[in-house]
Amino acid sequence: MSSTLSQRAAKALQQRREDGLYRHLQSFDLKQSQLSKLPSQDSFVNFSGNDYLGMAQDQELKMAWQQGIDRYGAGSTASPLVTGHSSAHQLLEEKLCDWQGYERAVLFSSGFAANQAVIFSFMRKNDRLLQDKLNHASLIEAGMMCEATMQRYQHASPDSLSKFLDKGDVNAASLVVTDGVFSMDGNVAPLSDIQLGATIMEPC
Ligand SMILES: Cc1ncc(COP(=O)(O)O)c(C=O)c1O
């Protein structure tokens, strides 16, 4: 790294410290979804994790992971379009399609990657991307980086969305994107009202 970049990093870190925003990593060897005991022996209930359904410690699931690693190894060894699409991926895709009633599914290793892929794949210059103001960072970040013009309507407000839909270039290809359940507040998007204002994207 050049000295200019090192100096920039050092300056940014110093600024974070001065603003009281410098963050430290803490390591936990504890089971996330359970009542956790920290080294100080104080008890905490963990409301900060993403293991909402407690699946990380589910016995059946843990065994399935172990069996899967024995059978397939610890990685797919390639991207899907080369040689990384195993019979297990194929089976999962078919089960998801069966369950959700779609012809095809695309698997991603994280929600973050899936959200970014949808926005980058569909949006082009002069398109309109309308997002709920409180959408997950993966969506907002993709919106800022893609070629389309992004506008953010008021949180969970179909009225605010319609105002955006009615102004500007109404003939531009438009994509409305909302979280289903907002992960920070736990509230649910008014999907049926949003659907009235915009046409739901049909599967290809
Ligand atoms: C609404 C929402 N979208 C996307 C993500 C990102 O998913 P992942 O952690 O699988 O990358 C999260 C993660 O908490 C989320 O809550």
The ligand as a MOL file (V3000), in Angstrom:
LIG
                    3D

  0  0  0     0  0            999 V3000
M  V30 BEGIN CTAB
M  V30 COUNTS 16 16 0 0 0
M  V30 BEGIN ATOM
M  V30 1 C -33.5150 -7.8790 5.1300 0
M  V30 2 C -32.1170 -8.4220 4.9500 0
M  V30 3 N -31.6140 -8.4940 3.7050 0
M  V30 4 C -30.3800 -9.0130 3.5030 0
M  V30 5 C -29.5860 -9.4560 4.5480 0
M  V30 6 C -28.2170 -9.9740 4.2560 0
M  V30 7 O -28.2310 -11.3440 4.3450 0
M  V30 8 P -26.8930 -12.1930 4.6180 0
M  V30 9 O -26.5340 -11.9600 6.0580 0
M  V30 10 O -27.3130 -13.6020 4.3120 0
M  V30 11 O -25.8470 -11.6900 3.6690 0
M  V30 12 C -30.0820 -9.4040 5.8460 0
M  V30 13 C -29.2390 -9.8840 6.9540 0
M  V30 14 O -29.5450 -9.7230 8.1050 0
M  V30 15 C -31.3780 -8.8760 6.0590 0
M  V30 16 O -31.8880 -8.7990 7.2860 0
M  V30 END ATOM
M  V30 BEGIN BOND
M  V30 1 1 1 2
M  V30 2 1 2 3
M  V30 3 2 2 15
M  V30 4 2 3 4
M  V30 5 1 4 5
M  V30 6 1 5 6
M  V30 7 2 5 12
M  V30 8 1 6 7
M  V30 9 1 7 8
M  V30 10 2 8 9
M  V30 11 1 8 10
M  V30 12 1 8 11
M  V30 13 1 12 13
M  V30 14 1 12 15
M  V30 15 2 13 14
M  V30 16 1 15 16
M  V30 END BOND
M  V30 END CTAB
M  END
